[in-house]
Amino acid sequence: MSCAGGEEEAADMMMCRCASCGVAEDGNINIKLKKCNACHSVRYCSVECQKEHRPQHKAECKKRAADMRDESLFKQPESSHLGDCPICCLPLSIDHKKLHCQIAALK
């Protein structure tokens, strides 16, 4: 089992399990599961479990990590910019201090 996001997130927050051996995270006996460093979609109780589960997880992990990277690279900024830089074509961010002064001057 894994602790992936989405609909299962609420249930997984209460009971996460190691993807390899199935041990549940338990604060009473100090079992703290660690997320996969690449995809963050599965958890492991130890390095040994992570190494044991790697062959089954490798393909899915690479795909998920690539999807996450694409999401972060191509995520469109909020509509809080003043257009694009004529040199590098990156969005120009709003300087909130100047914006408030300009709005005050218009009033």
Short mmCIF file of the C-alpha atoms (twelve columns), coordinates in Angstrom:
data_MODEL
# 
_entry.id   MODEL 
# 
loop_
_atom_site.group_PDB 
_atom_site.id 
_atom_site.type_symbol 
_atom_site.label_atom_id 
_atom_site.label_alt_id 
_atom_site.label_comp_id 
_atom_site.label_asym_id 
_atom_site.label_seq_id 
_atom_site.Cartn_x 
_atom_site.Cartn_y 
_atom_site.Cartn_z 
_atom_site.pdbx_PDB_model_num 
ATOM 1   C CA . MET A 1   0.000  0.000  0.000   1 
ATOM 2   C CA . SER A 2   1.067  3.574  -0.433  1 
ATOM 3   C CA . CYS A 3   0.147  6.981  0.876   1 
ATOM 4   C CA . ALA A 4   -0.682 8.753  -2.371  1 
ATOM 5   C CA . GLY A 5   -2.536 12.028 -2.664  1 
ATOM 6   C CA . GLY A 6   -6.062 12.424 -3.969  1 
ATOM 7   C CA . GLU A 7   -9.210 10.782 -2.642  1 
ATOM 8   C CA . GLU A 8   -7.304 8.311  -0.482  1 
ATOM 9   C CA . GLU A 9   -5.357 11.087 1.260   1 
ATOM 10  C CA . ALA A 10  -7.754 11.463 4.203   1 
ATOM 11  C CA . ALA A 11  -7.790 7.717  4.899   1 
ATOM 12  C CA . ASP A 12  -4.042 7.466  4.394   1 
ATOM 13  C CA . MET A 13  -3.371 10.294 6.828   1 
ATOM 14  C CA . MET A 14  -4.839 8.089  9.556   1 
ATOM 15  C CA . MET A 15  -3.123 4.841  8.498   1 
ATOM 16  C CA . CYS A 16  -0.041 4.851  6.278   1 
ATOM 17  C CA . ARG A 17  1.759  1.601  5.603   1 
ATOM 18  C CA . CYS A 18  5.211  0.634  4.400   1 
ATOM 19  C CA . ALA A 19  5.021  -0.214 0.682   1 
ATOM 20  C CA . SER A 20  7.288  -3.223 1.189   1 
ATOM 21  C CA . CYS A 21  6.411  -4.950 4.453   1 
ATOM 22  C CA . GLY A 22  3.038  -3.320 5.237   1 
ATOM 23  C CA . VAL A 23  3.897  -2.123 8.744   1 
ATOM 24  C CA . ALA A 24  1.666  0.792  9.778   1 
ATOM 25  C CA . GLU A 25  2.964  4.127  10.996  1 
ATOM 26  C CA . ASP A 26  2.432  4.256  14.746  1 
ATOM 27  C CA . GLY A 27  3.347  7.103  17.069  1 
ATOM 28  C CA . ASN A 28  2.992  4.893  20.146  1 
ATOM 29  C CA . ILE A 29  5.886  2.605  19.210  1 
ATOM 30  C CA . ASN A 30  7.911  5.197  17.252  1 
ATOM 31  C CA . ILE A 31  7.421  3.837  13.732  1 
ATOM 32  C CA . LYS A 32  7.836  6.816  11.434  1 
ATOM 33  C CA . LEU A 33  7.518  6.103  7.717   1 
ATOM 34  C CA . LYS A 34  9.679  8.020  5.263   1 
ATOM 35  C CA . LYS A 35  8.496  9.059  1.783   1 
ATOM 36  C CA . CYS A 36  10.232 7.998  -1.407  1 
ATOM 37  C CA . ASN A 37  12.645 10.835 -2.195  1 
ATOM 38  C CA . ALA A 38  11.846 10.914 -5.909  1 
ATOM 39  C CA . CYS A 39  8.058  10.559 -6.232  1 
ATOM 40  C CA . HIS A 40  6.766  11.105 -2.666  1 
ATOM 41  C CA . SER A 41  3.924  8.662  -3.366  1 
ATOM 42  C CA . VAL A 42  4.987  5.657  -1.282  1 
ATOM 43  C CA . ARG A 43  6.457  5.312  2.199   1 
ATOM 44  C CA . TYR A 44  8.950  2.954  3.770   1 
ATOM 45  C CA . CYS A 45  9.800  1.996  7.344   1 
ATOM 46  C CA . SER A 46  13.498 1.374  6.596   1 
ATOM 47  C CA . VAL A 47  16.183 1.593  3.943   1 
ATOM 48  C CA . GLU A 48  16.078 -2.221 3.667   1 
ATOM 49  C CA . CYS A 49  12.364 -2.147 2.788   1 
ATOM 50  C CA . GLN A 50  12.981 0.617  0.263   1 
ATOM 51  C CA . LYS A 51  15.744 -1.403 -1.438  1 
ATOM 52  C CA . GLU A 52  13.597 -4.558 -1.419  1 
ATOM 53  C CA . HIS A 53  10.611 -2.781 -2.989  1 
ATOM 54  C CA . ARG A 54  12.637 -0.815 -5.556  1 
ATOM 55  C CA . PRO A 55  12.268 -3.279 -8.488  1 
ATOM 56  C CA . GLN A 56  8.442  -3.138 -8.275  1 
ATOM 57  C CA . HIS A 57  8.353  0.620  -7.682  1 
ATOM 58  C CA . LYS A 58  11.034 1.837  -10.124 1 
ATOM 59  C CA . ALA A 59  8.922  2.315  -13.297 1 
ATOM 60  C CA . GLU A 60  6.019  3.991  -11.499 1 
ATOM 61  C CA . CYS A 61  8.435  6.145  -9.507  1 
ATOM 62  C CA . LYS A 62  10.201 7.464  -12.606 1 
ATOM 63  C CA . LYS A 63  6.882  8.280  -14.291 1 
ATOM 64  C CA . ARG A 64  5.500  10.049 -11.212 1 
ATOM 65  C CA . ALA A 65  8.737  12.003 -10.654 1 
ATOM 66  C CA . ALA A 66  8.712  13.121 -14.307 1 
ATOM 67  C CA . ASP A 67  5.053  14.159 -14.037 1 
ATOM 68  C CA . MET A 68  5.779  16.153 -10.877 1 
ATOM 69  C CA . ARG A 69  8.758  17.838 -12.560 1 
ATOM 70  C CA . ASP A 70  6.637  18.721 -15.609 1 
ATOM 71  C CA . GLU A 71  3.910  20.142 -13.369 1 
ATOM 72  C CA . SER A 72  6.384  22.401 -11.597 1 
ATOM 73  C CA . LEU A 73  8.126  23.464 -14.826 1 
ATOM 74  C CA . PHE A 74  4.996  24.235 -16.812 1 
ATOM 75  C CA . LYS A 75  2.768  25.549 -14.048 1 
ATOM 76  C CA . GLN A 76  1.328  28.847 -15.189 1 
ATOM 77  C CA . PRO A 77  1.823  31.710 -12.776 1 
ATOM 78  C CA . GLU A 78  -1.092 33.375 -11.107 1 
ATOM 79  C CA . SER A 79  -2.473 36.302 -13.051 1 
ATOM 80  C CA . SER A 80  -0.396 38.662 -10.945 1 
ATOM 81  C CA . HIS A 81  2.125  39.949 -13.433 1 
ATOM 82  C CA . LEU A 82  2.428  42.997 -15.638 1 
ATOM 83  C CA . GLY A 83  3.166  41.267 -18.918 1 
ATOM 84  C CA . ASP A 84  6.328  39.721 -20.237 1 
ATOM 85  C CA . CYS A 85  9.901  40.945 -20.247 1 
ATOM 86  C CA . PRO A 86  10.786 42.044 -23.796 1 
ATOM 87  C CA . ILE A 87  14.268 40.518 -23.442 1 
ATOM 88  C CA . CYS A 88  13.713 37.105 -21.852 1 
ATOM 89  C CA . CYS A 89  9.908  36.739 -22.276 1 
ATOM 90  C CA . LEU A 90  9.453  35.809 -18.595 1 
ATOM 91  C CA . PRO A 91  6.470  37.275 -16.728 1 
ATOM 92  C CA . LEU A 92  7.207  40.511 -14.893 1 
ATOM 93  C CA . SER A 93  6.063  40.241 -11.300 1 
ATOM 94  C CA . ILE A 94  4.102  42.974 -9.614  1 
ATOM 95  C CA . ASP A 95  6.016  45.118 -7.148  1 
ATOM 96  C CA . HIS A 96  3.257  45.467 -4.554  1 
ATOM 97  C CA . LYS A 97  4.784  48.609 -3.006  1 
ATOM 98  C CA . LYS A 98  4.783  50.443 -6.343  1 
ATOM 99  C CA . LEU A 99  1.330  49.155 -7.187  1 
ATOM 100 C CA . HIS A 100 -0.175 50.577 -3.981  1 
ATOM 101 C CA . CYS A 101 1.508  53.948 -4.658  1 
ATOM 102 C CA . GLN A 102 0.146  54.020 -8.216  1 
ATOM 103 C CA . ILE A 103 -3.377 53.141 -7.051  1 
ATOM 104 C CA . ALA A 104 -3.213 55.839 -4.368  1 
ATOM 105 C CA . ALA A 105 -2.032 58.395 -6.957  1 
ATOM 106 C CA . LEU A 106 -4.986 57.584 -9.206  1 
ATOM 107 C CA . LYS A 107 -7.513 58.329 -6.473  1 
# 
